[in-house]
Amino acid sequence: MKKSMQCLLCLLLISLLTFTACYFSFIAQYNLYQAQVSPDLLITIVFDSLLPRIAMAILVGGALSLSSLLLQQITHNPLASDTTLSISSGAYLLLLVVTLFVPSILYWIDPSLIALVGALLALFIVLALSYRQQFLSTRMLLAGLVLNLYLGAIAAIMVIFNPESSQALFQWEAGSLIQDSWQDVIKLSIVSIVCLSLFLTLSRSLQIMQLSDDQASSLGVSVKWIRLIILMSLCYLCATAISLVGMIGFIGLASATIVNQFQLMSIKLRLFVTYLIGALLLLLTDSVLILLQQYTDFYLPVGATTAFIGTPLLLYLIFSVLPSQLQANEPNSGSLPYNVAKKYRWLFIISALFILLLIVSFFVSNSSHGLVLLDDDRVLLQLKLPRILTAICSGAMLSLCGMVLQRLTHNPMASPELLGISSGSAIFVITAFLFFNISYQFLWLFALSGAIVTFLFIALINYRNQFQPDKVILTGVAISALLTALLRLFLTNGDPRAQYLLIWLSGSTYASELTPTLIYALIGLVCLMILWLAHRILTLFLLPATIARSLGLSVFNARIGLIMLTTLLITLATLQIGPLSFIGLLAPLMARLLGFSETRWQMIISMLIGSGLMMIADWIGRSIAYPYEIPAGLIASLIGGTCFLGLMRKL
C-alpha cells in the first residue's frame, strides 16, 4: 500500500511538472512574438504555431521515451534507445535519399513509411552484428554507435552534392519543433494512441518478458512474435516522429534512465511515467532555447542540443550500468597460420598492388570522354602530386597510429577514429576557427591540444575500469557523437564558413599544397623512424605490464613517449584528411589477419594497406562522379566502415 501511494505521488508530481512546463513554454513563445506582431496576428500565431509546438514537444518526447523504455525491455540492454541502436539514423538517411533523388515518391507514399523501412534496416544490421555474441549489451551498443558514424558519412555525401538545399537539410537533421498548423500534431497523435493502446494490450506479456526468454515461454508468452510486433511498432513510432520534426537525440535514453531509477514494477505505470518524463524533458529544453533566442537572438535547434547534452549521459551510463567485467579479445587473435614463404608472398602481392594503385592514381583520370592517361607535367606535378602525397601520408599515419594504439591498450579495435582522438582534435579546430577566428597556419596547435586533451580524458575515465576494451571504444564513439552534435549546431546557423568546415571534416584533398604536404611527410617519416627503432618496446607492450616491467621496460615512460608520438601523427592526419575514415582501425586489423603480427612486419604492411586504401578513396572520389568530387575521407569512411562492420562479427 505504501509503495502504491509513493508511485501515485510520483505520477502526480511529474504530471504537475509537465503542465507547468507547458505553461512556461507557452509564456516563453508568447513573449517572443508579443512585441513583433499585431494582436490579431498574435492570436493566429498562438492557435496555429505556439499551441501546436507545445503539443508536438509532448508527443515527440513521449514517443521517443516509450520507444527507448520498451527497447531496453525486450533486448535486455540498459543502454538501448532509438539513438544508440541507430534506428533514428537509418530512418533519417533513407528519408533523406528519397527526398533528394526521388521526391515524387513522397506524393504517393507517406514519409513515415519510408522512414520505417530505413529504421528497420538499421536495426536489422545492429542485431545481425551482435547475434554471434548473443546480443551482448556492449557489442549491440558498439554496433549501433559505429553504424551511426557510418550512416552519417553517407548523409554527408548527400548534403555536399546538394549545396542549394543544404541549409534546409541541416535544420531538418538538427531537429525542430516549429509548427505552422495542427496537421502534423494530429498525425503523430493518432500513431501514438494506436501504439500506446497496443503496448497496453500487450502489457501482461511485456511484464512477463522481464524474465528470461525461456521462463517467459514456459509461462505461455510467444516471445518471438511479441518481440517482433513491439519492434515494428516502436520503429514506426520513431520513424513518424523523425519524419515530422527531424532528429531528436538522447531524449528517450534520458527518460528511460530516470524511470529505471524509480524501480517501478508495473509495466503500465512505467509506460505512463516514461511518457510524461520524456514530454517534460523535451518541453523544458525547447522552452530554454526559446528564452535564449528571445534574449540573445541566437537560435539553437532542439534536436542538436539534446544530442549535445545527451553525450555526457551516455558516458555516465557506459560506466555505471554496463557490466564491470567484459571479455577482451586477445591482441593477436584472428591471425592466419602459415609459413614464412606465404608471408613473403603476401608482402609481394601487397607491394605490387600499392605500386599499381600509385601509377593508376597518378596517371589515370576521369574526364568528359571517360578514363584518360595524363601526360601534362603541370597537371601531374602541381595538381595531382600534392593530393596523392596527402592520401599516402594520411593513410600511413593513421595506420601507424592504429597499430600503436592497439598495442598500448591491448584492444584490437582501438584506432584514432573509434577512440575519439581524431574527433577531439577536430572539435578544438572547429572552436578555434569559428569563435576565435584563428588563421589556418596555427590550427595545428589547437588540433594537437585537442588530441592530447581527448586522450587524457579517455585515459582518466577508464583508469578505474582497467581500460576494458569495449568501454574504451564506447567512450571514444561517444566523443565522436559529441562532435556530430557540435557540428549540427554550427551548420544550422547559416554561417558561410560552415560549408568549408563540412568539406574539411569530410577529408577532401582538393586544397592540398605540395610544401605543407612535404613538411607533414617529413615529420611523419621522423616519427616512423623513432617507432621503428622502438619496435622492441612495442613488442613488450603485448605482454602484461608486470612481465614487461620485469624484462626491463619502464612502462610509464614508454607509454608517455608513444602517446606523444601517436598524438602528433593523429594531429597531422586529422588536419590533412578529417577526423573519420576507419583506416586507422582497418589497416592494422587486416595486417594481423594476414599473419603479420611481428611488430616491424605489421608496421610495414599496415602502412602499405592504409596508404593504398586512401589512394583508392581519393581516386574514386575524383573519378566516380565526374565533374563533381566526393571527399576522400568520406569514401575512406564508406570503404573502411563497410569492411569493419563485416569483420565485426568475427571480433
C-alpha positions in Angstrom: 0.0 0.0 0.0 2.8 2.4 0.9 4.6 1.6 -2.4 1.4 2.3 -4.4 1.0 5.6 -2.6 4.6 6.6 -3.4 4.0 5.7 -7.1 0.8 7.7 -7.2 2.5 10.8 -5.6 5.4 10.4 -8.1 3.0 10.3 -11.0 1.1 13.4 -9.8 4.3 15.3 -9.3 5.5 14.5 -12.8 2.1 15.4 -14.2 2.2 18.8 -12.4 5.7 19.5 -13.6 4.6 18.6 -17.2 1.7 21.0 -17.0 3.9 23.7 -15.5 6.4 23.2 -18.3 3.6 23.6 -20.8 2.6 26.9 -19.3 6.3 28.0 -19.1 6.8 27.1 -22.8 3.6 29.0 -23.8 4.7 32.1 -22.0 8.2 32.0 -23.4 6.8 31.7 -27.0 4.2 34.3 -26.4 6.7 36.8 -25.2 8.9 36.1 -28.2 6.1 37.3 -30.6 4.2 39.8 -28.5 6.3 42.8 -29.3 6.7 41.9 -33.0 3.2 41.5 -34.4 -0.3 42.9 -34.1 -2.9 41.5 -31.6 -4.9 39.8 -34.3 -1.9 38.1 -35.8 -0.8 37.2 -32.4 -4.0 35.2 -31.8 -3.4 33.3 -35.1 0.2 32.6 -34.1 -1.0 31.3 -30.7 -3.5 28.8 -32.1 -1.6 27.8 -35.2 2.0 27.8 -34.0 2.5 28.1 -30.2 0.0 25.5 -29.1 0.9 23.0 -31.8 4.6 23.4 -30.9 3.8 22.6 -27.2 1.7 19.6 -28.3 4.4 18.4 -30.7 7.0 18.6 -27.9 4.8 16.4 -25.7 4.1 13.9 -28.4 7.7 13.6 -29.7 9.2 13.4 -26.2 6.7 10.8 -25.1 7.0 8.7 -28.2 10.8 8.6 -28.1 10.8 7.8 -24.4 8.3 5.0 -24.8 10.5 3.6 -27.6 13.6 3.6 -25.5 12.0 2.0 -22.5 10.5 -0.8 -24.5 13.7 -1.4 -26.5 15.5 -1.8 -23.2 12.8 -4.2 -22.0 12.8 -6.5 -25.0 16.5 -6.5 -25.7 17.6 -6.7 -22.0 20.0 -3.9 -22.9 20.1 -1.0 -20.4 21.5 1.4 -23.0 19.2 0.6 -25.9 17.4 3.6 -27.5 16.4 4.9 -30.9 19.7 6.8 -30.9 22.2 4.2 -29.7 20.8 1.4 -31.8 20.9 3.6 -35.0 17.1 3.5 -35.6 16.9 7.3 -35.9 19.9 7.4 -38.2 18.5 4.7 -40.5 15.1 6.4 -40.7 16.7 9.8 -41.4 19.1 8.6 -44.1 16.5 6.7 -46.2 14.1 9.6 -46.0 17.0 12.0 -47.0 17.9 9.8 -50.0 14.3 9.7 -51.2 13.8 13.5 -50.6 16.9 14.4 -52.6 16.7 11.9 -55.5 13.1 10.7 -55.9 10.9 13.3 -54.2 7.9 12.3 -56.4 7.5 9.1 -54.3 6.6 11.3 -51.3 3.3 12.2 -53.1 2.3 8.5 -53.2 3.9 7.0 -50.1 3.7 8.5 -46.6 7.2 9.7 -45.5 6.8 7.9 -42.2 6.6 4.5 -44.1 9.8 5.3 -45.9 11.4 6.3 -42.6 10.1 3.0 -41.1 11.9 0.9 -43.8 15.2 2.8 -43.0 14.8 2.3 -39.3 14.1 -1.4 -39.7 17.1 -1.9 -41.9 19.4 -0.2 -39.5 18.0 -2.2 -36.5 18.4 -5.4 -38.5 22.1 -4.6 -39.2 22.7 -3.9 -35.5 21.1 -7.2 -34.4 22.9 -9.2 -37.1 26.3 -7.8 -35.9 25.6 -8.7 -32.3 24.0 -12.1 -33.0 27.1 -14.2 -32.5 27.8 -12.6 -29.2 24.2 -13.4 -28.1 23.1 -9.8 -28.3 25.6 -8.7 -25.6 24.8 -5.2 -24.4 28.2 -3.7 -25.1 28.5 -5.3 -28.6 25.0 -4.2 -29.6 25.8 -0.7 -28.4 29.1 -0.6 -30.2 27.4 -1.8 -33.4 24.7 0.8 -33.2 27.1 3.7 -32.5 29.6 2.7 -35.2 26.7 2.4 -37.7 25.6 5.9 -36.7 29.0 7.2 -37.8 28.9 5.2 -41.0 25.4 6.4 -41.9 26.4 9.9 -41.0 29.2 9.7 -43.6 26.7 8.7 -46.3 24.4 11.5 -45.3 27.3 14.0 -45.5 27.9 12.9 -49.1 24.3 13.6 -49.9 24.5 17.1 -48.4 27.7 18.0 -50.2 26.2 17.1 -53.5 23.1 19.3 -52.8 24.5 22.6 -51.6 21.4 24.5 -52.8 19.3 22.8 -50.2 21.9 22.2 -47.6 20.6 24.8 -45.1 17.1 23.2 -45.1 18.7 19.8 -44.7 20.9 20.9 -41.8 17.8 22.3 -40.0 15.8 19.2 -40.5 18.7 16.9 -39.4 19.2 19.1 -36.3 15.6 18.7 -35.3 13.0 21.5 -34.9 9.6 21.6 -33.2 8.4 24.7 -35.0 4.9 24.2 -36.3 2.5 26.2 -38.6 -0.6 24.1 -38.2 -2.2 21.2 -36.3 -1.8 18.7 -39.2 1.5 17.1 -38.0 0.3 17.1 -34.4 -2.9 15.2 -35.4 -0.9 12.6 -37.4 1.5 11.9 -34.6 -1.3 11.8 -32.1 -3.1 9.1 -34.0 0.0 7.0 -34.3 0.9 7.5 -30.6 -2.6 6.5 -29.5 -2.6 3.3 -31.6 0.9 2.3 -30.5 0.2 3.1 -26.8 -3.0 1.1 -27.0 -1.1 -1.9 -28.4 1.5 -1.6 -25.7 -1.1 -1.6 -23.0 -2.9 -4.6 -24.6 0.4 -6.5 -24.5 1.4 -5.2 -21.0 0.9 -8.6 -19.4 3.3 -10.2 -21.9 5.7 -7.4 -21.5 5.6 -7.8 -17.8 6.5 -11.5 -18.0 9.2 -10.8 -20.6 11.2 -9.1 -17.9 12.2 -12.7 -17.1 14.5 -14.7 -19.4 13.1 -15.9 -22.8 12.9 -19.5 -21.6 11.0 -18.6 -18.4 8.6 -16.3 -20.4 8.0 -19.1 -23.0 7.2 -21.6 -20.2 4.5 -19.2 -18.9 2.8 -19.2 -22.3 4.2 -16.0 -23.9 5.1 -16.1 -27.6 8.3 -14.3 -27.1 9.5 -14.1 -30.7 6.1 -12.8 -32.0 5.7 -10.3 -29.2 9.2 -9.0 -29.7 8.6 -8.7 -33.5 5.3 -6.8 -33.0 6.8 -4.4 -30.4 9.9 -3.7 -32.5 7.8 -3.0 -35.6 5.6 -0.7 -33.6 8.5 1.1 -31.9 10.3 1.7 -35.2 7.1 3.1 -36.8 6.5 5.4 -33.8 10.1 6.7 -34.1 10.0 6.9 -37.8 6.8 9.0 -37.7 8.4 11.4 -35.2 11.6 11.8 -37.2 9.7 12.3 -40.5 7.8 15.2 -38.9 10.4 17.0 -36.7 13.9 15.6 -37.7 16.5 14.0 -35.4 15.9 14.4 -31.6 18.8 12.7 -29.9 19.0 11.1 -26.5 15.7 12.3 -25.0 14.4 8.7 -25.0 17.6 7.4 -23.3 17.5 10.1 -20.7 13.8 9.5 -19.8 14.2 5.7 -19.7 17.2 6.1 -17.4 15.3 8.3 -15.0 12.4 5.9 -14.9 14.7 2.9 -14.2 15.9 4.7 -11.1 12.3 4.6 -9.6 12.3 0.7 -9.9 8.6 0.6 -10.7 7.3 -2.9 -11.1 4.1 -2.3 -13.0 4.8 -2.0 -16.7 1.7 0.2 -17.3 2.9 2.6 -14.7 6.3 2.7 -16.2 4.9 3.5 -19.6 2.9 6.4 -18.3 5.7 7.8 -16.2 8.2 7.4 -19.0 5.8 9.2 -21.4 5.4 12.1 -19.0 9.1 12.5 -18.2 10.0 12.4 -21.9 7.4 15.1 -22.6 8.7 17.2 -19.7 12.3 17.0 -20.7 11.7 18.0 -24.3 9.3 20.8 -23.3 11.8 22.2 -20.8 14.7 22.0 -23.4 12.6 23.7 -26.0 11.5 26.4 -23.6 15.0 27.2 -22.5 16.1 27.5 -26.2 13.2 29.9 -26.9 14.2 32.1 -24.0 17.8 32.0 -25.3 16.6 33.1 -28.7 14.5 35.8 -27.1 17.3 37.5 -25.2 20.3 36.8 -27.5 18.8 36.4 -31.0 20.8 33.1 -31.2 18.8 30.2 -32.4 19.7 26.6 -31.4 17.8 23.6 -32.8 16.3 21.4 -30.1 17.5 18.1 -31.7 21.2 19.0 -31.9 21.0 20.5 -28.3 19.6 17.3 -26.8 22.2 15.3 -28.6 24.9 17.6 -27.2 23.5 17.2 -23.7 23.0 13.5 -24.1 26.6 12.6 -24.7 27.7 13.1 -21.0 24.6 10.9 -20.1 25.8 8.2 -22.4 29.3 8.3 -20.9 27.8 8.0 -17.4 25.7 5.0 -18.3 28.6 3.3 -20.0 30.5 3.2 -16.7 27.6 2.8 -14.3 25.2 0.5 -16.0 27.2 -1.9 -18.2 28.9 -4.9 -16.6 32.2 -4.2 -14.9 33.9 -7.3 -16.3 33.9 -7.8 -20.0 35.5 -10.4 -22.2 38.5 -8.9 -24.0 39.8 -10.1 -27.3 43.5 -11.2 -27.5 45.6 -8.6 -29.4 46.8 -11.2 -31.9 43.7 -13.3 -32.3 42.5 -13.9 -35.8 45.9 -14.3 -37.5 46.0 -16.8 -40.3 48.5 -19.6 -39.6 51.0 -20.0 -42.4 54.7 -20.2 -43.0 57.3 -17.6 -43.9 57.1 -18.3 -47.7 53.4 -17.3 -47.7 54.2 -14.2 -45.7 56.7 -13.1 -48.3 54.1 -13.9 -51.0 51.6 -11.6 -49.3 54.2 -8.9 -49.0 54.9 -9.1 -52.7 51.2 -9.0 -53.6 50.5 -6.0 -51.3 53.6 -4.1 -52.6 52.7 -4.8 -56.2 49.1 -3.6 -55.6 50.4 -0.5 -53.9 52.6 0.4 -56.9 49.8 -0.3 -59.3 47.5 1.9 -57.4 50.1 4.6 -57.3 50.5 4.5 -61.1 46.8 4.5 -61.7 46.1 7.3 -59.3 48.9 9.4 -60.7 48.4 8.9 -64.5 44.7 7.8 -64.9 42.0 10.3 -64.5 38.3 10.7 -65.5 37.1 13.3 -68.0 34.1 14.1 -70.2 35.5 11.5 -72.6 35.9 8.8 -70.0 39.1 7.5 -68.4 42.2 9.0 -70.0 46.0 8.9 -69.5 47.5 12.2 -68.4 50.9 13.4 -69.7 50.7 17.1 -68.8 53.6 17.8 -66.4 51.8 20.8 -64.9 48.7 18.9 -64.1 50.7 15.9 -62.7 53.1 17.9 -60.6 51.0 20.8 -59.4 47.6 19.3 -59.1 47.8 15.5 -58.7 51.1 15.1 -56.8 50.1 17.0 -53.7 46.8 15.2 -53.5 48.4 11.7 -53.9 51.1 12.5 -51.3 48.4 13.7 -48.9 46.5 10.5 -49.3 49.6 8.4 -48.9 50.8 10.3 -45.8 47.5 10.4 -44.1 46.8 6.7 -44.7 50.2 5.7 -43.4 50.0 7.9 -40.3 46.5 6.7 -39.4 47.6 3.1 -39.9 50.7 3.5 -37.8 48.6 5.2 -35.1 46.1 2.4 -35.1 48.8 -0.2 -34.7 50.4 1.6 -31.8 47.1 2.3 -30.0 46.1 -1.3 -30.3 49.4 -2.3 -28.7 49.1 0.3 -25.9 45.5 -0.5 -25.0 45.6 -4.3 -25.7 42.5 -3.7 -27.7 42.2 -4.9 -31.3 39.5 -2.4 -32.1 41.4 0.7 -30.9 42.1 3.4 -33.6 42.2 7.2 -33.8 38.6 7.2 -35.2 36.9 4.9 -32.7 38.9 6.2 -29.7 37.6 9.7 -30.4 41.0 11.3 -30.6 40.5 12.5 -34.1 37.1 13.9 -33.2 38.5 15.7 -30.1 41.2 17.2 -32.3 38.5 18.3 -34.8 36.4 19.9 -32.0 39.3 22.1 -31.0 39.9 23.1 -34.6 36.3 24.0 -35.2 36.1 26.0 -32.0 39.3 27.9 -32.8 38.2 28.6 -36.4 34.7 29.8 -35.7 34.9 31.5 -32.4 38.4 32.9 -32.2 39.0 33.3 -36.0 42.4 31.6 -35.8 44.3 31.5 -39.1 45.0 28.2 -40.8 48.7 28.4 -40.0 48.0 28.0 -36.3 45.2 25.4 -36.4 47.7 22.6 -36.0 48.4 23.8 -32.4 44.7 23.6 -31.5 44.4 20.2 -33.2 47.4 18.9 -31.2 45.9 20.3 -28.0 42.6 18.6 -28.8 44.2 15.3 -29.4 46.1 15.4 -26.1 43.2 16.5 -24.0 40.9 13.8 -25.5 43.4 11.0 -24.9 44.0 12.2 -21.3 40.2 12.4 -20.8 39.7 8.8 -22.1 42.6 7.5 -20.0 41.3 9.3 -16.9 37.7 8.0 -17.0 38.8 4.4 -18.0 41.6 4.1 -15.4 39.4 2.7 -12.6 37.9 0.1 -15.1 41.4 -1.1 -16.0 40.9 0.1 -19.6 38.4 -2.6 -20.5 38.4 -2.7 -24.4 34.7 -2.4 -25.1 34.3 0.5 -22.7 37.3 2.4 -24.0 35.9 2.1 -27.6 32.4 3.1 -26.4 33.9 6.2 -24.7 35.6 7.2 -28.0 32.5 6.7 -30.1 30.5 8.8 -27.6 33.0 11.6 -28.1 32.6 11.3 -31.8 28.8 11.7 -31.3 29.6 14.9 -29.4 31.5 16.2 -32.5 28.4 15.4 -34.6 26.1 17.3 -32.3 28.5 20.3 -32.2 28.8 20.3 -35.9 25.0 20.3 -36.3 24.8 23.4 -34.0 27.2 25.2 -36.3 25.7 24.2 -39.6 22.1 25.3 -38.7 23.1 28.9 -38.0 23.8 29.8 -41.6 27.5 30.7 -41.1 29.1 30.7 -44.6 32.2 29.1 -43.1 30.2 26.0 -42.1 30.2 24.6 -45.6 34.0 24.9 -45.7 34.2 23.1 -42.4 32.0 20.4 -43.6 34.2 19.8 -46.6 37.3 19.7 -44.3 35.7 17.4 -41.9 34.8 15.1 -44.8 38.5 14.8 -45.7 38.9 16.5 -49.0 42.4 16.5 -50.6 41.2 19.2 -53.1 43.2 22.1 -51.5 46.4 20.1 -50.8 49.6 22.0 -51.4 53.0 20.5 -52.0 55.0 22.4 -49.4 52.8 21.7 -46.3 52.4 18.1 -47.5 56.1 17.6 -47.7 56.5 19.0 -44.2 53.9 16.6 -42.9 55.6 13.8 -44.7 59.0 14.7 -43.2 57.6 14.8 -39.6 55.8 11.5 -40.2 59.0 9.9 -41.5 60.8 11.0 -38.4 58.1 9.5 -36.2 58.2 6.3 -38.2 62.0 6.0 -37.7 61.5 6.5 -34.0 58.8 3.8 -33.8 60.9 1.5 -36.0 63.8 1.8 -33.5 61.4 1.3 -30.7 60.0 -1.9 -32.1 61.1 -4.0 -29.1 59.2 -1.7 -26.8 56.0 -2.1 -28.9 56.5 -5.9 -28.8 56.8 -5.9 -25.0 53.5 -4.0 -24.7 51.8 -7.1 -26.0 52.7 -8.7 -22.6 51.1 -7.8 -19.2 52.6 -4.8 -17.6 54.2 -6.7 -14.7 56.0 -9.1 -17.1 57.1 -6.2 -19.3 58.5 -4.4 -16.3 60.4 -7.5 -15.2 62.1 -7.5 -18.6 63.4 -4.0 -18.0 60.8 -1.9 -19.7 59.8 1.4 -18.0 56.2 1.0 -18.8 55.0 4.5 -17.7 57.8 6.4 -19.5 57.5 4.3 -22.7 53.7 4.8 -22.7 54.0 8.5 -22.4 56.6 8.7 -25.2 54.5 6.6 -27.5 51.3 8.6 -26.7 53.1 11.8 -27.6 54.3 10.4 -30.9 50.9 8.9 -31.7 49.1 12.2 -30.8 51.4 14.1 -33.1 50.7 11.7 -36.0 46.9 11.8 -35.4 47.0 15.6 -35.4 48.8 15.7 -38.7 46.5 13.1 -40.3 43.4 14.9 -39.0 44.5 18.2 -40.5 45.0 16.5 -43.8 42.1 14.2 -44.1 39.5 15.0 -41.4 38.5 13.1 -38.2 36.8 10.0 -39.6 38.0 7.4 -42.1 38.2 3.9 -40.3 41.6 3.5 -42.0 43.5 3.5 -38.6 41.3 0.6 -37.5 41.1 -1.4 -40.7 44.8 -1.4 -41.9 46.4 -2.9 -38.7 43.5 -5.4 -38.4 43.9 -6.6 -42.0 47.7 -6.9 -41.5 47.1 -9.0 -38.4 44.5 -11.2 -40.1 47.1 -11.8 -42.9 49.5 -13.1 -40.3 51.8 -10.1 -39.9 51.8 -9.9 -36.1 55.5 -9.2 -35.6 55.9 -5.5 -34.8 58.0 -4.3 -37.8 56.2 -6.5 -40.3 52.8 -5.3 -39.1 54.1 -1.7 -39.2 55.1 -2.0 -42.9 52.1 -3.9 -44.1 49.7 -1.7 -42.2 51.2 1.5 -43.7 51.0 -0.1 -47.2 47.4 -1.1 -46.8 46.4 2.2 -45.2 48.1 4.3 -47.9 46.7 2.1 -50.6 43.1 2.4 -49.2 43.5 6.2 -49.1 44.7 6.3 -52.7 41.8 4.2 -53.8 39.4 6.5 -51.9 41.0 9.7 -53.4 40.9 8.3 -56.9 37.3 7.1 -56.6 36.3 10.4 -55.1 37.8 12.2 -58.1 36.5 9.9 -60.8 33.2 8.3 -59.9 31.0 11.4 -60.1 33.0 13.5 -62.6 32.9 16.5 -62.9 31.8 16.6 -59.2 34.1 15.3 -56.5 33.4 13.3 -53.3 35.9 13.9 -50.5 38.4 11.2 -50.0 37.7 11.0 -46.3 34.1 10.1 -46.9 35.0 7.4 -49.4 37.5 6.0 -47.0 34.8 6.0 -44.3 32.5 4.1 -46.5 35.2 1.5 -47.5 36.6 1.2 -44.0 33.3 1.2 -42.3 31.9 -1.5 -44.6 34.9 -3.7 -44.0 34.8 -3.1 -40.3 31.1 -3.9 -40.0 31.8 -7.0 -41.9 34.7 -8.0 -39.7 32.9 -7.0 -36.5 31.1 -10.3 -36.3 34.4 -12.1 -36.1 36.0 -9.9 -33.5 
